[in-house]
């Protein structure tokens, strides 16, 4: 299965030309502001990450995510590595229910591991035959949020029949009210957390699983020793622990999201969903708009399964927003409306 992702600016440069600085890359759901980084001493770079550094980072992560002390927790080189491992360890192979439309990596990983996929539009459609259920919350790309109450009820149902609920909370850092991380540690519940999206550090490749101690141990064994680099652990520990830094960072993110919403509304584009890190637009000629924006060196995210959708990530600042505003004006004036 060939899966298309955001962030392929190199391919856009090859096709449409220009220098990276000419482009506004809005194709990902990654915060365009990088969290201010701590100094990293040479010993962090020189030595393999020791157990003390790992333990302190996991403790900070558990506190930041609001997980219970009895929850198992694992650090991994990105949640993608966890998504690829989970189908082999969560249960005996059978049927997995994936609530969509959502991003395709969960489906691809379970298919590759020999599972049958049951695609659902809501958690109410999950059948008793499903051994595993996957819910991305908030969802990518439409931003749908399943209530905490509904998720916990689903987790209880899955546990009662020996099943497992996987909740991918990659975008929940900016929506803490949606998270059920404080219920991890219970049998049959796994929460995935992406570090890079909220903190603007996608290139760091860091993610966490919050779950039971047994599943955490199985994940650690599959990941092997030193799965996460010392610098990544050091940066994460710093990010999780500085409350003043976090408050200002989150405030700037909210302002950035409001700015994007205004630009899209001024352009007359219908926003039908999104999260704090992106907006989903519905437009009949979305494919044409995507191509025209690429010609103007603006990269957005299109979807093969929903040709009427475009996803816009966040502009970094007012300057980037104004460049986007001007380029939208140019391309929309040249796209005739459909009758």
Legacy VTK file of the C-alpha trace (Angstrom):
# vtk DataFile Version 3.0
C-alpha trace
ASCII
DATASET POLYDATA
POINTS 339 float
0.000 0.000 0.000
1.452 3.342 -1.074
0.516 5.948 1.514
0.740 9.647 0.819
1.828 11.912 3.659
2.282 15.604 4.158
5.740 17.086 4.351
7.021 16.030 0.922
8.419 19.450 0.126
11.374 17.939 -1.728
9.056 16.351 -4.302
7.149 19.613 -4.685
10.421 21.455 -5.307
11.367 18.982 -8.033
8.053 19.411 -9.804
7.227 23.086 -9.270
10.658 24.619 -8.750
11.769 27.390 -6.448
13.987 27.398 -3.391
12.755 26.058 -0.017
12.577 29.638 1.259
10.100 30.498 -1.527
7.608 27.960 -0.260
4.984 28.032 2.484
4.765 24.424 3.625
1.319 23.881 5.163
1.149 20.183 4.326
1.729 18.784 7.825
0.024 18.964 11.199
3.289 19.966 12.874
3.566 23.212 14.800
5.768 25.517 12.667
7.357 26.967 15.811
10.146 24.874 17.291
10.074 24.707 21.072
13.045 26.638 22.482
15.656 23.962 23.031
17.839 23.427 26.099
21.604 23.286 25.896
22.836 19.745 25.350
26.210 18.899 26.887
28.778 16.823 25.018
28.231 13.911 27.411
24.638 13.554 26.139
25.936 13.237 22.589
28.908 11.065 23.486
27.303 8.432 25.710
24.561 5.914 25.127
21.395 7.095 26.920
21.543 5.688 30.450
18.698 4.320 32.533
18.559 7.389 34.768
17.931 9.715 31.800
15.271 7.392 30.399
13.534 7.000 33.755
13.477 10.734 34.481
12.042 11.454 31.020
9.350 8.799 31.386
8.425 10.190 34.808
8.154 13.686 33.323
6.072 12.351 30.421
3.739 10.476 32.750
3.149 13.660 34.755
2.734 15.855 31.654
0.176 13.503 30.091
-1.656 13.029 33.388
-1.138 9.272 33.492
-1.546 7.332 36.699
1.543 6.172 38.570
0.622 2.544 37.875
0.464 3.048 34.099
3.127 1.433 31.966
4.940 3.828 29.647
7.322 3.325 26.740
9.375 5.823 24.733
9.867 5.064 21.052
11.521 6.688 18.026
8.196 8.137 16.884
4.684 6.748 17.237
5.048 5.242 13.760
7.345 2.567 15.194
4.722 1.744 17.829
1.958 1.586 15.209
3.983 -0.985 13.280
4.682 -3.149 16.339
1.265 -3.170 18.010
-0.511 -5.530 15.544
1.953 -8.280 16.499
1.567 -7.989 20.269
-1.898 -6.694 21.218
-3.896 -9.866 20.568
-4.178 -12.992 18.482
-4.731 -11.955 14.863
-8.337 -11.442 13.836
-10.488 -8.426 13.086
-9.547 -4.838 13.899
-12.075 -2.003 13.749
-10.615 1.328 12.623
-12.819 4.400 12.943
-12.348 6.622 9.920
-11.738 8.223 7.649
-8.392 8.727 9.315
-4.752 8.544 8.392
-3.815 5.244 6.856
-0.832 3.972 8.840
-2.905 2.016 11.361
-4.750 0.190 8.608
-1.552 -0.516 6.665
0.233 -1.919 9.726
-2.607 -4.238 10.697
-3.043 -5.407 7.099
0.680 -6.140 6.798
0.476 -8.183 10.009
-2.343 -10.333 8.652
-5.373 -8.752 10.326
-8.816 -8.190 8.751
-9.872 -4.541 8.664
-13.378 -3.457 9.610
-13.812 0.198 8.627
-16.284 2.151 10.771
-17.642 5.675 10.547
-18.213 5.873 14.316
-17.497 3.883 17.439
-21.157 2.777 17.436
-20.413 0.648 14.352
-17.663 -1.391 16.037
-18.773 -5.022 15.991
-18.390 -7.508 18.874
-16.238 -9.609 16.517
-13.466 -6.987 16.582
-10.592 -7.930 18.873
-8.983 -4.496 18.561
-10.462 -1.044 17.961
-8.452 1.993 16.816
-9.667 5.562 17.354
-7.625 8.641 16.466
-8.736 11.382 18.855
-8.770 14.218 17.845
-8.983 12.727 14.386
-6.808 13.495 11.399
-7.888 15.067 9.067
-11.387 16.167 10.137
-10.637 16.928 13.793
-13.567 14.841 15.048
-13.417 14.354 18.823
-15.016 11.350 20.501
-16.054 12.225 24.030
-14.075 10.890 26.961
-17.212 9.185 28.276
-17.804 7.360 24.994
-14.182 6.254 24.748
-14.110 4.941 28.291
-17.345 3.038 27.704
-15.811 1.544 24.550
-12.655 0.636 26.468
-14.813 -1.172 29.013
-16.636 -3.109 26.310
-13.390 -4.108 24.621
-11.875 -5.220 27.938
-14.960 -7.268 28.842
-14.473 -9.442 25.766
-10.698 -9.638 26.056
-10.107 -6.985 23.419
-7.962 -3.862 23.214
-8.746 -0.217 22.463
-5.930 1.830 20.897
-6.476 5.590 21.107
-4.049 7.606 19.006
-3.799 10.996 20.724
-1.193 12.453 18.367
-3.016 15.806 18.311
-4.334 15.809 21.876
-1.549 17.904 23.433
-3.392 20.983 22.178
-6.749 19.461 23.202
-6.112 18.060 26.691
-9.843 17.966 27.394
-10.120 15.108 24.865
-7.433 12.907 26.418
-8.116 9.773 28.458
-4.443 9.314 29.378
-5.378 9.538 33.052
-7.154 6.181 32.691
-4.193 4.245 31.328
-2.899 1.308 33.278
-6.200 -0.508 32.910
-6.293 -3.738 30.938
-7.228 -3.344 27.277
-6.323 0.336 26.817
-3.347 1.755 24.918
-2.780 5.479 24.360
-0.293 6.710 21.749
1.310 10.134 22.125
3.303 12.006 19.493
5.904 14.427 20.839
6.885 16.164 17.604
3.578 17.640 16.430
2.724 19.983 19.304
6.325 20.866 20.122
7.308 21.523 16.495
9.951 18.797 16.601
8.783 16.218 14.074
12.373 15.594 13.036
13.240 14.445 16.552
11.169 11.259 16.037
9.822 10.666 19.518
6.597 9.112 20.746
5.167 7.378 23.798
2.759 4.552 24.572
0.764 4.645 27.815
-0.653 1.236 28.661
-0.368 -1.709 31.074
2.986 -2.872 32.378
2.709 -6.133 30.432
2.142 -4.423 27.074
4.799 -1.837 27.901
7.290 -4.633 28.530
6.387 -6.340 25.244
6.872 -3.050 23.382
10.232 -2.412 25.050
11.443 -5.879 24.092
10.447 -5.328 20.471
12.016 -1.867 20.338
15.289 -3.104 21.826
17.848 -1.194 23.904
18.506 2.540 23.371
15.448 2.918 21.165
15.407 6.685 21.760
18.476 8.894 21.555
19.901 10.715 24.561
19.377 14.170 22.996
15.714 13.343 22.296
15.172 12.235 25.903
16.953 15.320 27.234
14.856 17.674 25.072
11.609 15.938 26.025
12.376 16.071 29.736
13.047 19.800 29.406
9.844 20.372 27.402
7.614 18.464 29.814
8.960 20.151 32.934
9.032 23.888 32.111
5.475 25.057 32.845
6.158 28.724 32.061
7.679 27.823 28.711
4.724 25.534 27.947
2.115 28.189 28.765
3.648 30.743 26.408
4.167 28.138 23.710
0.529 27.018 23.863
-0.708 30.630 23.792
1.262 31.343 20.612
-0.126 28.167 19.044
-3.708 29.293 19.687
-2.982 32.685 18.131
-1.458 30.987 15.101
-4.537 28.788 14.652
-6.859 31.788 14.883
-4.743 33.544 12.268
-5.075 30.620 9.852
-8.832 30.526 10.384
-9.141 34.216 9.530
-7.076 33.890 6.350
-9.145 30.957 5.097
-12.429 32.659 5.982
-11.364 35.858 4.194
-10.622 33.762 1.118
-14.162 32.360 1.218
-13.031 28.795 1.894
-15.376 26.549 3.872
-13.679 25.084 6.948
-15.377 21.808 7.830
-13.052 20.541 10.543
-9.609 20.630 12.045
-7.634 20.767 15.248
-5.444 23.381 16.873
-2.696 22.319 14.427
-4.553 22.371 11.109
-7.789 23.279 9.318
-9.724 21.076 6.903
-11.318 22.862 3.948
-14.042 21.547 1.650
-13.860 22.870 -1.919
-15.372 21.274 -5.033
-12.224 21.922 -7.081
-9.845 20.984 -4.255
-7.466 19.118 -6.582
-7.288 22.116 -8.892
-6.758 24.404 -5.924
-3.964 22.173 -4.600
-2.144 22.263 -7.943
-2.642 26.008 -8.362
-1.294 26.656 -4.874
1.746 24.525 -5.669
2.342 26.735 -8.699
2.380 29.625 -6.220
4.718 27.636 -3.934
2.157 26.838 -1.241
2.038 23.174 -0.241
-1.171 21.779 1.248
-2.358 18.228 1.936
-4.788 16.576 -0.482
-6.580 13.250 0.001
-7.175 10.533 -2.572
-10.179 9.204 -0.646
-11.771 12.667 -0.296
-11.015 14.737 -3.438
-13.121 17.620 -2.103
-10.819 18.144 0.898
-7.637 20.128 1.465
-5.848 20.362 4.801
-3.984 23.551 5.690
-1.307 23.532 8.379
-0.377 26.614 10.393
1.527 29.620 9.070
4.420 30.525 11.342
3.620 34.210 11.735
1.842 37.252 10.310
4.324 37.468 7.458
3.655 33.884 6.380
-0.090 34.447 6.782
0.030 37.505 4.544
1.964 35.592 1.891
-0.683 32.867 2.068
-3.475 35.451 1.842
-1.998 36.964 -1.308
-1.371 33.634 -2.998
-4.867 32.386 -2.212
-6.273 35.538 -3.755
-4.302 34.899 -6.950
-5.287 31.257 -7.373
-8.945 31.576 -6.365
-9.470 34.430 -8.810
-8.344 32.094 -11.601
-10.535 29.091 -10.645
-14.017 29.433 -12.150
-16.795 28.418 -9.752
-18.693 25.211 -10.469
-22.375 25.677 -11.151
LINES 1 340
339 0 1 2 3 4 5 6 7 8 9 10 11 12 13 14 15 16 17 18 19 20 21 22 23 24 25 26 27 28 29 30 31 32 33 34 35 36 37 38 39 40 41 42 43 44 45 46 47 48 49 50 51 52 53 54 55 56 57 58 59 60 61 62 63 64 65 66 67 68 69 70 71 72 73 74 75 76 77 78 79 80 81 82 83 84 85 86 87 88 89 90 91 92 93 94 95 96 97 98 99 100 101 102 103 104 105 106 107 108 109 110 111 112 113 114 115 116 117 118 119 120 121 122 123 124 125 126 127 128 129 130 131 132 133 134 135 136 137 138 139 140 141 142 143 144 145 146 147 148 149 150 151 152 153 154 155 156 157 158 159 160 161 162 163 164 165 166 167 168 169 170 171 172 173 174 175 176 177 178 179 180 181 182 183 184 185 186 187 188 189 190 191 192 193 194 195 196 197 198 199 200 201 202 203 204 205 206 207 208 209 210 211 212 213 214 215 216 217 218 219 220 221 222 223 224 225 226 227 228 229 230 231 232 233 234 235 236 237 238 239 240 241 242 243 244 245 246 247 248 249 250 251 252 253 254 255 256 257 258 259 260 261 262 263 264 265 266 267 268 269 270 271 272 273 274 275 276 277 278 279 280 281 282 283 284 285 286 287 288 289 290 291 292 293 294 295 296 297 298 299 300 301 302 303 304 305 306 307 308 309 310 311 312 313 314 315 316 317 318 319 320 321 322 323 324 325 326 327 328 329 330 331 332 333 334 335 336 337 338
